[in-house]
Amino acid sequence: MNGIKYLLDTNVIIGLLKAHGPAIRLVGNRPLKQCAVSQISRLELLGFSGLSTTDEQVIHRFLGYCQVLMLEEKLEPKIIELRRGRSCKLPDAIIAATALVHGLQLLTLDQRLASLINQ
C-alpha cells in the first residue's frame, strides 16, 4: 500500500503534536511517509470543540505528511466482528479494523485498543 506500514492512533498524534515522550518513543525513527491515519482519527482531531485556529493549522500540517485511510465498505465486517466480540467503542473498532484490514502495525498508547489487534 504505497509504502505505508503503520497506522497512528489519535492519542499518538496528539502526543507527537505536544512533544509527549511516550508518543515520541513509540513512533521512534519511523518516517511519517510510512504512516497513515484513519479518517476517524482525523475527525476526532479536527472535531474537538476547543480547537484553536493555530491548533487546527498544526493538525492539518501534520496530516499532510500522512495518508488518511477513508472509511470504506470493506472495513464493515471487521468493525462488526470487533464490536460484537470485544465490546469496544465504535471509534476504537474502526481504527483497529483499519489496521487489520490494511495489514498495518497500529501505533497506539491505548493498551485496550492495542489488545484488539493482538488477540
C-alpha positions as CSV (number, residue, x, y, z in Angstrom):
1,M,0.0,0.0,0.0
2,N,2.4,2.7,-1.3
3,G,5.0,2.0,1.4
4,I,2.5,2.6,4.3
5,K,3.5,0.3,7.2
6,Y,1.9,2.0,10.3
7,L,-1.4,3.3,11.4
8,L,-1.2,6.1,14.0
9,D,-3.9,6.2,16.6
10,T,-5.4,9.6,17.6
11,N,-3.6,9.6,21.0
12,V,-0.2,9.1,19.4
13,I,-0.8,12.0,17.0
14,I,-1.8,14.3,19.9
15,G,1.2,13.1,21.8
16,L,3.5,13.9,18.9
17,L,2.0,17.3,18.5
18,K,2.5,18.0,22.2
19,A,6.0,16.5,22.2
20,H,4.9,13.9,24.7
21,G,7.8,11.5,25.4
22,P,5.9,8.2,25.2
23,A,4.4,9.0,21.8
24,I,7.8,10.1,20.5
25,R,9.4,6.9,21.8
26,L,6.7,4.8,20.3
27,V,7.0,6.3,16.8
28,G,10.8,6.4,17.1
29,N,12.5,6.9,13.8
30,R,9.7,5.7,11.7
31,P,9.3,8.1,8.7
32,L,5.9,9.8,8.6
33,K,5.7,8.9,4.9
34,Q,5.3,5.3,6.1
35,C,2.4,6.3,8.5
36,A,-1.3,6.6,7.8
37,V,-4.2,7.8,10.0
38,S,-7.7,6.6,9.9
39,Q,-10.4,9.0,8.8
40,I,-11.9,8.6,12.3
41,S,-8.7,10.0,13.8
42,R,-8.9,13.0,11.5
43,L,-12.5,13.5,12.6
44,E,-11.6,13.2,16.2
45,L,-8.6,15.7,15.9
46,L,-10.4,18.3,13.9
47,G,-13.8,17.9,15.6
48,F,-12.5,18.9,19.1
49,S,-14.7,21.7,20.3
50,G,-11.9,23.7,22.0
51,L,-9.6,23.7,18.9
52,S,-7.9,27.0,18.2
53,T,-7.1,28.2,14.7
54,T,-3.4,27.6,15.4
55,D,-4.1,24.1,16.6
56,E,-6.2,23.4,13.5
57,Q,-3.4,24.6,11.3
58,V,-0.8,22.4,13.1
59,I,-3.1,19.4,12.7
60,H,-3.7,20.0,9.0
61,R,0.1,20.4,8.5
62,F,0.8,17.1,10.4
63,L,-2.0,15.2,8.4
64,G,-0.4,16.4,5.2
65,Y,2.6,14.2,5.9
66,C,0.4,11.1,6.4
67,Q,-2.0,9.2,4.2
68,V,-5.6,9.3,5.5
69,L,-7.4,6.0,5.1
70,M,-11.0,6.6,4.5
71,L,-13.9,4.7,5.9
72,E,-14.8,2.1,3.3
73,E,-17.2,-0.8,3.0
74,K,-14.6,-3.5,3.2
75,L,-14.0,-2.4,6.8
76,E,-17.5,-3.1,7.9
77,P,-17.3,-6.9,8.6
78,K,-14.1,-6.4,10.8
79,I,-15.7,-3.5,12.6
80,I,-18.8,-5.5,13.4
81,E,-16.7,-8.5,14.5
82,L,-14.6,-6.4,16.9
83,R,-17.7,-4.6,18.3
84,R,-19.6,-7.9,18.9
85,G,-16.7,-9.9,20.1
86,R,-14.9,-7.5,22.4
87,S,-17.5,-4.8,23.2
88,C,-15.3,-1.8,22.3
89,K,-16.2,1.7,21.4
90,L,-17.0,2.3,17.7
91,P,-14.1,4.7,17.1
92,D,-11.7,2.1,18.5
93,A,-13.2,-0.7,16.4
94,I,-12.9,1.5,13.3
95,I,-9.2,2.2,14.0
96,A,-8.4,-1.4,14.8
97,A,-10.3,-2.7,11.8
98,T,-8.4,-0.2,9.6
99,A,-5.1,-1.5,10.8
100,L,-6.1,-5.2,10.5
101,V,-7.8,-4.9,7.0
102,H,-4.8,-2.9,5.6
103,G,-2.2,-5.1,7.3
104,L,-0.7,-2.2,9.2
105,Q,1.0,-2.1,12.6
106,L,-1.1,0.0,14.9
107,L,0.9,2.6,16.9
108,T,-1.2,3.5,20.0
109,L,-0.7,4.4,23.6
110,D,-4.1,2.8,24.5
111,Q,-3.5,-0.7,25.8
112,R,-7.1,-1.6,25.4
113,L,-7.1,-0.6,21.7
114,A,-3.8,-2.5,21.2
115,S,-5.4,-5.6,22.7
116,L,-8.0,-5.6,19.9
117,I,-5.2,-6.1,17.5
118,N,-3.1,-8.6,19.5
119,Q,-5.8,-11.1,20.4
